[in-house]
């Protein structure tokens, strides 16, 4: 690979790694952070996961560069295999269980899209990124779907449940996907109704580009403090969009109650007022009580995607 392309792919991978590290460090309610751990999963597991994921992001960016040069087609990127190999590498590097499955599913296409995009002084344009994202996810193949299913089996996320058709734990699903030629995009269309990550894929990252990223950028400028901006944005996204990870493990009703509480904390001022801080601390304790069933993990994944855009846009802490 020529020097310019190598520099570009390394830069994109570093941007996404930094996004994961920044998000993991912030003390978000109900999540692992630099000051809070779960019984099995600790902060250092996320650090190891970020390092382990970076080579796959670099490869994804390289494939995107290949698409932009006409060396490969969009349906030859192999996004499913990139995600599968990334999840396997994360699994090999730490013993804290599923740390970044949703994040990897969101960030891998972003890495490809960035590779396809032009960059002026290592800054990427959101409109071009979004256009390229649409092309990449819509070009996915049945083989990508099968690889994604394997990634899910490796990560073994909690609250997965079962579906009537094409269930990830069914031994017949892979054969059905290949025989019926069902692409990964089509699989996510089915799952979009109950999974926010899948919904982002099939709706061209609507929440990420239109809601999370603008709000996060505003908070970073306002506070000049990445951690505070991340926590504030986390609460804002959680308040507006009930966490589907919580919904899968418990119920949509409980997920909605968590969102209502997040909205109330924002009304109290969150980190900006003493009463807001006190309420936020109690909220964090409440979310951790029942074996992490109320862990807003999908919201955390969404924040990483928004941070990735910030860093690709030129933000530096």
ABEGO torsion letter per residue (X at the ends): XBAAAAAAAAAAAAAAAAAAAAAAABBBBGBBBAABBBAABBAAAAAAAAAAAAAAAAAAAAAAAAAAAGABBAAAAGAAAAAAAAAAAAAAABAAEBAAAAAAAAAAAAAAAAAABBBBGGBBBAAAAAAAAAAAAAABBAAAAAAAAAAAAAAGBBGAEBBABGBAABAAAAAAAAAAGBBAAAAAAAAAAABAAAAAAAAGGAAAAAAAAAAAAAAAAAAGBAAAAAAAAAAAAAAABBBAAAAAABBAAAAAAAAAAAAAAAAAGEAABAAAAAAAAAAAAAAAABGGAABBAAAAAAAAAAAAAAAAAGBBX
